[in-house]
Amino acid sequence: MKISLALIGFSTLLATSAFAQADMIIKQRAREINSQNNVRQGVTPPSQSTRPSPAATPSATSAAVTPVQQSLARVRTDLAAIQPNSPVTAAQKQQLAKDILATAQGAKKPSQATVAGLAEDLSAAFLQKPLPDTDRNRLLTDLAAALNPANIQPAQMQAIIADVQAIFQVNGMARKDAMKIAESVKAVAAETRP
């Protein structure tokens, strides 16, 4: 009798654990869908409204261009040079990695290997299908934040990484590939965190 009660209790505990994991997965997918809908509608994530947009193009009356803005302009040019269904040279990937690394202005910089992985992932994504200008600008803003996370809270960084994933998924990339890029951005952000 005691063994039967113990087995029933154990099976109930296992079932509860399985439902809790399913609940977490459902909530994560709901957040991803929400992020994708925001990207489709052009809604800026809450994390982006609290920081200046370093990807914005300077006007004639603005002050001198910051080093981050200069680096982002080079990254934008590097990404625009990648054409769908044409080979990406090793030199293009190295230049992209160099320009991404130059965007990090804090005391801590990401490793060359981590940046090279991000450059590889971005090259592969743009080789499949380039992003429209609005989404590319949003991606560059997210990259600038990940590379310079000094004033960004952990919850904001999670929103930035989710936004990167959503940008690529909305533009037709498979979820697993978009997640790979988001993980590369997360790795870069982790290495630059003060």
N, CA, C and O of each residue as an XYZ file, in Angstrom:
776
protein
N       0.828     -1.195      0.000
C       0.000      0.000      0.000
C       0.868      1.253      0.000
O       0.603      2.214     -0.723
N       1.926      1.221      0.839
C       2.806      2.375      0.904
C       3.550      2.558     -0.417
O       3.780      3.684     -0.857
N       3.917      1.467     -1.032
C       4.621      1.544     -2.306
C       3.702      2.134     -3.370
O       4.141      2.939     -4.191
N       2.455      1.747     -3.361
C       1.494      2.276     -4.329
C       1.323      3.777     -4.159
O       1.298      4.515     -5.144
N       1.207      4.230     -2.927
C       1.065      5.661     -2.663
C       2.334      6.408     -3.079
O       2.261      7.508     -3.627
N       3.480      5.812     -2.820
C       4.735      6.449     -3.199
C       4.837      6.563     -4.719
O       5.275      7.597     -5.224
N       4.446      5.534     -5.454
C       4.478      5.569     -6.917
C       3.511      6.607     -7.475
O       3.833      7.326     -8.421
N       2.330      6.676     -6.884
C       1.346      7.681     -7.310
C       1.883      9.090     -7.049
O       1.753      9.973     -7.896
N       2.475      9.294     -5.899
C       3.051     10.599     -5.563
C       4.192     10.962     -6.500
O       4.296     12.103     -6.950
N       5.040      9.996     -6.790
C       6.168     10.221     -7.689
C       5.700     10.547     -9.105
O       6.227     11.458     -9.743
N       4.717      9.808     -9.591
C       4.205     10.066    -10.941
C       3.519     11.433    -11.018
O       3.615     12.117    -12.038
N       2.844     11.826     -9.972
C       2.221     13.152     -9.920
C       3.288     14.239     -9.971
O       3.127     15.250    -10.654
N       4.368     14.021     -9.247
C       5.462     14.982     -9.239
C       6.081     15.107    -10.634
O       6.377     16.216    -11.079
N       6.277     13.999    -11.316
C       6.820     14.015    -12.673
C       5.886     14.733    -13.639
O       6.336     15.513    -14.479
N       4.603     14.473    -13.521
C       3.629     15.117    -14.404
C       3.617     16.623    -14.182
O       3.537     17.390    -15.142
N       3.695     17.049    -12.930
C       3.708     18.473    -12.608
C       4.947     19.135    -13.194
O       4.873     20.238    -13.734
N       6.086     18.456    -13.085
C       7.329     18.989    -13.631
C       7.236     19.136    -15.151
O       7.684     20.141    -15.702
N       6.668     18.160    -15.819
C       6.526     18.213    -17.273
C       5.617     19.364    -17.697
O       5.904     20.045    -18.681
N       4.534     19.587    -16.973
C       3.634     20.695    -17.295
C       4.307     22.036    -17.051
O       4.071     22.984    -17.800
N       5.139     22.137    -16.022
C       5.828     23.388    -15.727
C       6.806     23.722    -16.846
O       6.922     24.882    -17.240
N       7.514     22.711    -17.365
C       8.433     22.958    -18.466
C       7.678     23.363    -19.730
O       8.119     24.255    -20.455
N       6.578     22.732    -19.991
C       5.775     23.079    -21.159
C       5.269     24.516    -21.045
O       5.224     25.246    -22.035
N       4.892     24.911    -19.843
C       4.410     26.260    -19.603
C       5.510     27.287    -19.911
O       5.237     28.331    -20.503
N       6.738     26.991    -19.512
C       7.855     27.899    -19.776
C       8.117     28.006    -21.276
O       8.386     29.096    -21.782
N       8.042     26.895    -21.980
C       8.261     26.903    -23.424
C       7.178     27.715    -24.127
O       7.466     28.481    -25.047
N       5.953     27.547    -23.698
C       4.833     28.290    -24.285
C       5.018     29.789    -24.056
O       4.791     30.587    -24.966
N       5.424     30.172    -22.861
C       5.635     31.591    -22.570
C       6.767     32.169    -23.418
O       6.665     33.292    -23.911
N       7.846     31.402    -23.588
C       8.961     31.880    -24.409
C       8.516     32.074    -25.851
O       8.838     33.092    -26.464
N       7.790     31.125    -26.394
C       7.310     31.243    -27.774
C       6.373     32.440    -27.920
O       6.400     33.131    -28.939
N       5.548     32.684    -26.906
C       4.647     33.835    -26.945
C       5.446     35.135    -26.978
O       5.092     36.066    -27.702
N       6.534     35.200    -26.186
C       7.382     36.388    -26.209
C       8.023     36.575    -27.587
O       8.101     37.693    -28.096
N       8.477     35.474    -28.183
C       9.089     35.553    -29.521
C       8.081     36.072    -30.550
O       8.410     36.924    -31.376
N       6.873     35.559    -30.493
C       5.842     36.003    -31.433
C       5.525     37.472    -31.222
O       5.328     38.214    -32.184
N       5.474     37.898    -29.957
C       5.236     39.303    -29.649
C       6.354     40.172    -30.230
O       6.085     41.222    -30.814
N       7.608     39.735    -30.072
C       8.734     40.488    -30.623
C       8.647     40.557    -32.144
O       8.898     41.606    -32.737
N       8.296     39.456    -32.766
C       8.169     39.443    -34.222
C       7.063     40.379    -34.689
O       7.229     41.092    -35.678
N       5.945     40.381    -33.990
C       4.849     41.291    -34.349
C       5.283     42.743    -34.201
O       4.928     43.588    -35.023
N       6.056     43.035    -33.146
C       6.552     44.394    -32.959
C       7.470     44.801    -34.101
O       7.403     45.934    -34.578
N       8.331     43.882    -34.545
C       9.219     44.192    -35.667
C       8.399     44.450    -36.921
O       8.664     45.408    -37.648
N       7.407     43.607    -37.181
C       6.567     43.787    -38.374
C       5.876     45.141    -38.379
O       5.729     45.773    -39.425
N       5.452     45.582    -37.194
C       4.716     46.834    -37.096
C       5.630     48.032    -36.898
O       5.165     49.172    -36.874
N       6.936     47.781    -36.754
C       7.881     48.877    -36.573
C       7.876     49.456    -35.182
O       8.334     50.582    -34.983
N       7.371     48.718    -34.213
C       7.331     49.188    -32.832
C       8.719     49.030    -32.230
O       9.303     47.947    -32.287
N       9.241     50.085    -31.662
C      10.546     50.038    -31.020
C      10.410     49.343    -29.674
O       9.519     49.682    -28.895
N      11.292     48.361    -29.383
C      11.211     47.707    -28.089
C      11.457     48.702    -26.963
O      12.138     49.704    -27.178
N      10.924     48.457    -25.774
C      11.101     49.394    -24.669
C      12.570     49.654    -24.360
O      12.921     50.750    -23.923
N      13.422     48.679    -24.576
C      14.842     48.854    -24.277
C      15.488     49.861    -25.211
O      16.471     50.497    -24.832
N      14.972     50.024    -26.410
C      15.582     50.949    -27.349
C      15.143     52.389    -27.104
O      15.844     53.318    -27.504
N      14.029     52.586    -26.472
C      13.556     53.948    -26.272
C      14.326     54.657    -25.175
O      14.247     55.880    -25.066
N      15.081     53.910    -24.347
C      15.791     54.526    -23.239
C      17.224     54.881    -23.583
O      17.929     55.425    -22.734
N      17.685     54.597    -24.792
C      19.057     54.932    -25.151
C      19.052     55.655    -26.496
O      18.145     55.455    -27.303
N      20.049     56.484    -26.738
C      20.114     57.165    -28.018
C      20.438     56.167    -29.120
O      21.071     55.138    -28.886
N      19.999     56.488    -30.297
C      20.208     55.599    -31.435
C      21.546     55.899    -32.096
O      21.655     56.871    -32.843
N      22.576     55.078    -31.836
C      23.863     55.349    -32.449
C      23.873     55.052    -33.933
O      24.795     55.475    -34.631
N      22.876     54.338    -34.442
C      22.836     54.012    -35.855
C      22.214     55.126    -36.694
O      22.230     55.063    -37.924
N      21.668     56.141    -36.032
C      21.031     57.225    -36.770
C      22.084     58.006    -37.554
O      23.209     58.195    -37.091
N      21.708     58.446    -38.720
C      22.646     59.211    -39.528
C      22.690     60.638    -39.005
O      21.648     61.216    -38.695
N      23.875     61.209    -38.903
C      23.983     62.560    -38.356
C      23.487     63.594    -39.358
O      23.660     63.445    -40.567
N      22.876     64.628    -38.837
C      22.420     65.717    -39.702
C      23.547     66.738    -39.852
O      24.561     66.666    -39.157
N      23.363     67.651    -40.734
C      24.397     68.653    -40.998
C      24.641     69.542    -39.792
O      25.733     70.092    -39.645
N      23.639     69.695    -38.917
C      23.784     70.573    -37.770
C      24.238     69.830    -36.520
O      24.472     70.459    -35.487
N      24.368     68.515    -36.586
C      24.751     67.768    -35.393
C      26.237     67.875    -35.136
O      27.004     68.299    -36.000
N      26.632     67.487    -33.942
C      28.036     67.526    -33.548
C      28.813     66.479    -34.334
O      28.258     65.781    -35.183
N      30.061     66.385    -34.049
C      30.922     65.437    -34.750
C      30.414     64.010    -34.569
O      29.801     63.677    -33.554
N      30.674     63.195    -35.550
C      30.241     61.805    -35.521
C      31.082     61.058    -34.492
O      32.303     61.206    -34.456
N      30.431     60.264    -33.664
C      31.133     59.506    -32.626
C      31.840     58.306    -33.249
O      31.492     57.891    -34.354
N      32.821     57.747    -32.557
C      33.488     56.549    -33.065
C      32.527     55.369    -33.256
O      32.694     54.577    -34.184
N      31.534     55.253    -32.391
C      30.554     54.175    -32.533
C      29.767     54.360    -33.826
O      29.540     53.396    -34.557
N      29.354     55.580    -34.110
C      28.609     55.850    -35.336
C      29.457     55.583    -36.571
O      28.953     55.069    -37.569
N      30.740     55.926    -36.511
C      31.635     55.661    -37.637
C      31.767     54.156    -37.863
O      31.710     53.682    -38.997
N      31.942     53.415    -36.776
C      32.077     51.959    -36.888
C      30.795     51.332    -37.423
O      30.842     50.433    -38.263
N      29.650     51.805    -36.936
C      28.374     51.267    -37.410
C      28.153     51.565    -38.884
O      27.566     50.757    -39.605
N      28.618     52.721    -39.332
C      28.499     53.046    -40.760
C      29.331     52.072    -41.589
O      28.918     51.654    -42.671
N      30.505     51.716    -41.073
C      31.334     50.733    -41.789
C      30.687     49.349    -41.766
O      30.733     48.628    -42.762
N      30.082     48.975    -40.630
C      29.385     47.684    -40.545
C      28.218     47.673    -41.535
O      27.990     46.674    -42.216
N      27.483     48.782    -41.613
C      26.363     48.894    -42.559
C      26.866     48.695    -43.995
O      26.243     47.984    -44.783
N      27.986     49.321    -44.322
C      28.579     49.184    -45.659
C      29.021     47.740    -45.910
O      28.811     47.200    -46.996
N      29.635     47.122    -44.898
C      30.078     45.722    -45.029
C      28.891     44.805    -45.303
O      28.966     43.928    -46.164
N      27.802     45.004    -44.577
C      26.617     44.155    -44.758
C      25.964     44.410    -46.117
O      25.465     43.481    -46.753
N      25.968     45.666    -46.559
C      25.373     45.987    -47.861
C      26.176     45.375    -49.006
O      25.627     45.104    -50.074
N      27.462     45.159    -48.790
C      28.315     44.581    -49.841
C      28.057     43.085    -50.037
O      28.459     42.515    -51.051
N      27.399     42.458    -49.084
C      27.098     41.026    -49.198
C      25.842     40.874    -50.037
O      24.762     41.319    -49.650
N      25.996     40.247    -51.177
C      24.881     40.074    -52.099
C      24.358     38.642    -52.028
O      25.146     37.701    -51.934
N      23.036     38.467    -52.073
C      22.463     37.123    -52.027
C      23.006     36.239    -53.153
O      23.206     36.685    -54.283
N      23.232     34.989    -52.809
C      23.664     33.956    -53.761
C      24.985     34.268    -54.458
O      25.233     33.765    -55.554
N      25.826     35.081    -53.849
C      27.173     35.304    -54.366
C      28.146     34.998    -53.228
O      27.808     35.189    -52.060
N      29.331     34.533    -53.551
C      30.241     34.119    -52.480
C      30.705     35.296    -51.631
O      30.940     36.397    -52.128
N      30.828     35.026    -50.337
C      31.370     36.013    -49.413
C      32.824     35.624    -49.189
O      33.117     34.506    -48.764
N      33.722     36.542    -49.474
C      35.141     36.235    -49.349
C      35.580     36.277    -47.888
O      34.923     36.873    -47.034
N      36.691     35.636    -47.636
C      37.260     35.659    -46.285
C      37.631     37.092    -45.901
O      37.507     37.480    -44.739
N      38.082     37.867    -46.873
C      38.430     39.268    -46.603
C      37.204     40.071    -46.183
O      37.300     40.928    -45.304
N      36.051     39.805    -46.801
C      34.817     40.501    -46.407
C      34.441     40.154    -44.972
O      34.067     41.031    -44.193
N      34.542     38.874    -44.624
C      34.207     38.447    -43.261
C      35.165     39.058    -42.249
O      34.747     39.484    -41.172
N      36.452     39.103    -42.591
C      37.441     39.694    -41.690
C      37.185     41.185    -41.501
O      37.298     41.706    -40.391
N      36.841     41.867    -42.590
C      36.553     43.298    -42.486
C      35.315     43.540    -41.636
O      35.284     44.461    -40.819
N      34.293     42.710    -41.830
C      33.081     42.830    -41.015
C      33.414     42.612    -39.544
O      32.963     43.374    -38.689
N      34.192     41.588    -39.243
C      34.582     41.313    -37.857
C      35.383     42.479    -37.282
O      35.169     42.876    -36.136
N      36.294     43.021    -38.066
C      37.113     44.159    -37.621
C      36.226     45.368    -37.292
O      36.418     46.035    -36.276
N      35.256     45.636    -38.168
C      34.384     46.787    -37.960
C      33.421     46.569    -36.786
O      33.090     47.514    -36.070
N      32.980     45.337    -36.595
C      32.136     45.038    -35.432
C      32.940     45.250    -34.158
O      32.448     45.851    -33.203
N      34.175     44.757    -34.140
C      35.040     44.906    -32.962
C      35.326     46.375    -32.675
O      35.408     46.772    -31.513
N      35.480     47.188    -33.723
C      35.741     48.620    -33.538
C      34.545     49.330    -32.918
O      34.700     50.409    -32.345
N      33.360     48.748    -33.020
C      32.163     49.360    -32.435
C      32.179     49.285    -30.911
O      31.565     50.117    -30.242
N      32.875     48.297    -30.361
C      32.973     48.150    -28.904
C      33.919     49.215    -28.368
O      35.115     49.193    -28.660
N      33.388     50.140    -27.587
C      34.170     51.274    -27.096
C      34.495     51.188    -25.605
O      35.238     52.023    -25.090
N      33.957     50.200    -24.913
C      34.176     50.094    -23.481
C      35.549     49.547    -23.137
O      36.361     49.259    -24.017
N      35.794     49.408    -21.835
C      37.071     48.879    -21.358
C      37.232     47.407    -21.737
O      38.341     46.947    -22.009
N      36.118     46.671    -21.753
C      36.168     45.256    -22.111
C      35.721     45.094    -23.561
O      34.675     45.598    -23.971
N      36.527     44.392    -24.307
C      36.203     44.112    -25.706
C      35.949     42.617    -25.865
O      36.520     41.810    -25.132
N      35.097     42.244    -26.815
C      34.876     40.807    -27.058
C      36.103     40.184    -27.705
O      36.912     40.877    -28.321
N      36.233     38.888    -27.563
C      37.367     38.196    -28.162
C      37.227     38.178    -29.685
O      36.132     38.301    -30.233
N      38.355     38.024    -30.336
C      38.378     37.970    -31.804
C      37.544     36.791    -32.297
O      36.840     36.898    -33.301
N      37.628     35.660    -31.583
C      36.891     34.461    -32.002
C      35.377     34.674    -31.908
O      34.634     34.243    -32.789
N      34.927     35.328    -30.858
C      33.491     35.579    -30.685
C      32.984     36.522    -31.768
O      31.917     36.301    -32.341
N      33.738     37.556    -32.044
C      33.348     38.519    -33.079
C      33.380     37.859    -34.457
O      32.518     38.120    -35.296
N      34.376     37.007    -34.685
C      34.455     36.296    -35.967
C      33.242     35.385    -36.150
O      32.723     35.257    -37.259
N      32.787     34.749    -35.058
C      31.581     33.915    -35.131
C      30.351     34.733    -35.480
O      29.523     34.311    -36.287
N      30.232     35.910    -34.866
C      29.101     36.794    -35.176
C      29.177     37.256    -36.629
O      28.162     37.280    -37.326
N      30.361     37.619    -37.085
C      30.528     38.054    -38.480
C      30.164     36.920    -39.442
O      29.551     37.157    -40.483
N      30.539     35.703    -39.092
C      30.208     34.539    -39.922
C      28.689     34.347    -39.993
O      28.132     34.123    -41.068
N      28.032     34.438    -38.838
C      26.573     34.266    -38.791
C      25.850     35.363    -39.569
O      24.903     35.086    -40.305
N      26.299     36.607    -39.403
C      25.667     37.712    -40.126
C      25.906     37.588    -41.632
O      25.005     37.857    -42.426
N      27.107     37.187    -42.024
C      27.404     36.994    -43.444
C      26.491     35.939    -44.050
O      25.948     36.123    -45.139
N      26.329     34.833    -43.333
C      25.464     33.759    -43.827
C      24.019     34.234    -43.951
O      23.326     33.882    -44.905
N      23.566     35.034    -42.985
C      22.191     35.536    -43.021
C      21.979     36.487    -44.194
O      20.981     36.381    -44.907
N      22.913     37.417    -44.397
C      22.768     38.386    -45.483
C      22.992     37.735    -46.841
O      22.527     38.243    -47.861
N      23.699     36.617    -46.856
C      23.890     35.869    -48.092
C      22.563     35.247    -48.535
O      22.273     35.165    -49.728
N      21.758     34.807    -47.550
C      20.439     34.245    -47.857
C      19.488     35.333    -48.331
O      18.853     35.220    -49.379
N      19.407     36.402    -47.517
C      18.457     37.472    -47.819
C      18.844     38.710    -47.007
O      18.851     38.659    -45.777
N      19.167     39.822    -47.677
C      19.502     41.029    -46.922
C      18.268     41.616    -46.240
O      17.135     41.396    -46.667
N      18.518     42.358    -45.180
C      17.428     42.998    -44.447
C      17.053     44.322    -45.102
O      17.906     44.995    -45.681
N      15.779     44.698    -45.014
C      15.390     46.045    -45.466
C      16.105     47.096    -44.601
O      16.551     46.794    -43.494
N      16.207     48.306    -45.105
C      16.946     49.364    -44.407
C      16.471     49.585    -42.974
O      17.294     49.734    -42.070
N      15.154     49.609    -42.751
C      14.661     49.865    -41.398
C      15.090     48.764    -40.436
O      15.485     49.041    -39.303
N      15.011     47.518    -40.888
C      15.421     46.406    -40.028
C      16.940     46.367    -39.868
O      17.444     46.013    -38.802
N      17.661     46.727    -40.914
C      19.125     46.770    -40.809
C      19.544     47.831    -39.794
O      20.451     47.600    -38.994
N      18.888     48.995    -39.824
C      19.199     50.046    -38.843
C      18.889     49.579    -37.437
O      19.645     49.846    -36.504
N      17.789     48.889    -37.290
C      17.403     48.362    -35.972
C      18.423     47.323    -35.494
O      18.780     47.302    -34.316
N      18.888     46.471    -36.395
C      19.915     45.490    -36.062
C      21.197     46.185    -35.622
O      21.818     45.781    -34.639
N      21.592     47.221    -36.339
C      22.813     47.947    -35.982
C      22.688     48.618    -34.620
O      23.654     48.659    -33.858
N      21.521     49.137    -34.312
C      21.287     49.720    -32.992
C      21.417     48.651    -31.911
O      22.021     48.887    -30.865
N      20.850     47.478    -32.171
C      20.953     46.369    -31.218
C      22.405     45.929    -31.045
O      22.844     45.662    -29.926
N      23.151     45.853    -32.150
C      24.567     45.469    -32.064
C      25.371     46.489    -31.270
O      26.222     46.118    -30.461
N      25.107     47.767    -31.497
C      25.817     48.813    -30.748
C      25.552     48.678    -29.253
O      26.458     48.853    -28.437
N      24.315     48.369    -28.901
C      23.974     48.197    -27.490
C      24.654     46.959    -26.906
O      25.137     46.999    -25.774
N      24.697     45.875    -27.654
C      25.332     44.650    -27.171
C      26.837     44.824    -27.024
O      27.448     44.225    -26.138
N      27.430     45.628    -27.875
C      28.874     45.848    -27.817
C      29.277     46.913    -26.804
O      30.447     47.006    -26.433
N      28.318     47.710    -26.359
C      28.570     48.770    -25.379
C      27.506     48.725    -24.282
O      26.696     49.645    -24.171
N      27.503     47.655    -23.466
C      26.393     47.431    -22.536
C      26.528     48.091    -21.163
O      25.844     47.684    -20.224
N      27.376     49.079    -21.025
C      27.648     49.657    -19.709
C      26.388     50.124    -18.977
O      26.259     49.874    -17.778
N      25.474     50.783    -19.647
C      24.286     51.343    -18.990
C      23.013     50.545    -19.279
O      21.906     51.058    -19.115
N      23.168     49.320    -19.699
C      22.007     48.510    -20.072
C      21.770     47.436    -19.021
O      22.675     46.684    -18.660
N      20.540     47.382    -18.541
C      20.158     46.396    -17.536
C      20.033     45.015    -18.180
O      19.806     44.913    -19.385
N      20.183     43.938    -17.374
C      20.062     42.581    -17.928
C      18.733     42.334    -18.657
O      18.713     41.672    -19.695
N      17.642     42.854    -18.129
C      16.344     42.663    -18.790
C      16.314     43.369    -20.141
O      15.736     42.856    -21.099
N      16.933     44.541    -20.218
C      17.008     45.250    -21.492
C      17.861     44.476    -22.491
O      17.538     44.425    -23.678
N      18.958     43.870    -22.012
C      19.816     43.105    -22.904
C      19.073     41.891    -23.445
O      19.233     41.537    -24.613
N      18.267     41.254    -22.612
C      17.459     40.123    -23.085
C      16.491     40.582    -24.166
O      16.275     39.875    -25.150
N      15.906     41.764    -23.985
C      14.989     42.300    -24.993
C      15.731     42.616    -26.295
O      15.179     42.425    -27.378
N      16.951     43.087    -26.202
C      17.753     43.394    -27.387
C      18.056     42.112    -28.150
O      17.927     42.063    -29.373
N      18.461     41.077    -27.423
C      18.779     39.798    -28.060
C      17.532     39.187    -28.691
O      17.600     38.625    -29.784
N      16.401     39.294    -28.010
C      15.138     38.805    -28.577
C      14.764     39.609    -29.825
O      14.202     39.061    -30.773
N      15.071     40.889    -29.822
C      14.769     41.732    -30.981
C      15.617     41.317    -32.185
O      15.128     41.293    -33.315
N      16.886     40.992    -31.939
C      17.748     40.527    -33.039
C      17.153     39.270    -33.667
O      17.068     39.150    -34.889
N      16.745     38.341    -32.814
C      16.141     37.106    -33.321
C      14.870     37.412    -34.102
O      14.653     36.861    -35.181
N      14.035     38.287    -33.562
C      12.769     38.625    -34.216
C      12.989     39.302    -35.574
O      12.249     39.050    -36.525
N      14.001     40.153    -35.655
C      14.284     40.846    -36.914
C      14.527     39.837    -38.030
O      13.986     39.966    -39.129
N      15.340     38.840    -37.736
C      15.662     37.856    -38.777
C      14.491     36.917    -39.062
O      14.262     36.548    -40.214
N      13.752     36.528    -38.028
C      12.611     35.635    -38.251
C      11.525     36.319    -39.071
O      10.935     35.700    -39.956
N      11.260     37.571    -38.791
C      10.231     38.302    -39.530
C      10.612     38.412    -41.001
O       9.744     38.447    -41.873
N      11.905     38.467    -41.269
C      12.372     38.590    -42.646
C      12.596     37.247    -43.315
O      13.310     37.164    -44.315
N      11.993     36.192    -42.776
C      11.956     34.912    -43.458
C      13.022     33.906    -43.075
O      13.095     32.843    -43.692
N      13.844     34.191    -42.093
C      14.869     33.235    -41.695
C      14.264     32.173    -40.783
O      13.357     32.459    -40.001
N      14.764     30.966    -40.887
C      14.315     29.879    -40.015
C      14.635     30.225    -38.562
O      15.639     30.874    -38.269
N      13.770     29.782    -37.670
C      13.912     30.096    -36.249
C      15.272     29.665    -35.704
O      15.904     30.415    -34.960
N      15.723     28.473    -36.063
C      16.993     27.977    -35.517
C      18.166     28.838    -35.991
O      19.116     29.045    -35.237
N      18.115     29.339    -37.217
C      19.181     30.201    -37.728
C      19.142     31.576    -37.059
O      20.183     32.149    -36.738
N      17.939     32.092    -36.853
C      17.803     33.381    -36.163
C      18.266     33.263    -34.714
O      18.875     34.185    -34.172
N      17.974     32.130    -34.097
C      18.433     31.911    -32.723
C      19.958     31.838    -32.662
O      20.557     32.289    -31.686
N      20.581     31.285    -33.674
C      22.040     31.183    -33.719
C      22.665     32.579    -33.741
O      23.648     32.833    -33.046
N      22.095     33.473    -34.535
C      22.599     34.844    -34.580
C      22.383     35.528    -33.234
O      23.270     36.218    -32.732
N      21.202     35.332    -32.655
C      20.914     35.929    -31.353
C      21.890     35.413    -30.293
O      22.327     36.175    -29.430
N      22.229     34.137    -30.353
C      23.194     33.571    -29.396
C      24.577     34.180    -29.606
O      25.302     34.403    -28.636
N      24.951     34.451    -30.846
C      26.240     35.109    -31.110
C      26.262     36.518    -30.529
O      27.266     36.945    -29.959
N      25.157     37.236    -30.674
C      25.059     38.589    -30.096
C      25.113     38.496    -28.575
O      25.748     39.324    -27.922
N      24.448     37.491    -28.013
C      24.469     37.295    -26.561
C      25.880     37.007    -26.074
O      26.274     37.504    -25.019
N      26.646     36.221    -26.811
C      28.030     35.919    -26.431
C      28.894     37.173    -26.462
O      29.718     37.387    -25.572
N      28.707     37.996    -27.479
C      29.456     39.254    -27.572
C      29.112     40.162    -26.388
O      29.993     40.758    -25.768
N      27.824     40.255    -26.090
C      27.381     41.108    -24.975
C      27.945     40.609    -23.646
O      28.327     41.411    -22.793
N      27.997     39.296    -23.469
C      28.513     38.728    -22.221
C      29.996     39.077    -22.041
O      30.446     39.327    -20.923
N      30.739     39.093    -23.127
C      32.169     39.391    -23.033
C      32.455     40.880    -22.830
O      33.514     41.239    -22.315
N      31.532     41.736    -23.225
C      31.766     43.189    -23.074
C      31.149     43.747    -21.809
O      31.338     44.924    -21.499
N      30.418     42.933    -21.075
C      29.761     43.372    -19.838
C      30.814     43.802    -18.827
O      31.735     43.036    -18.543
N      30.699     45.027    -18.268
C      31.675     45.475    -17.272
C      31.561     44.728    -15.954
O      32.319     45.000    -15.023
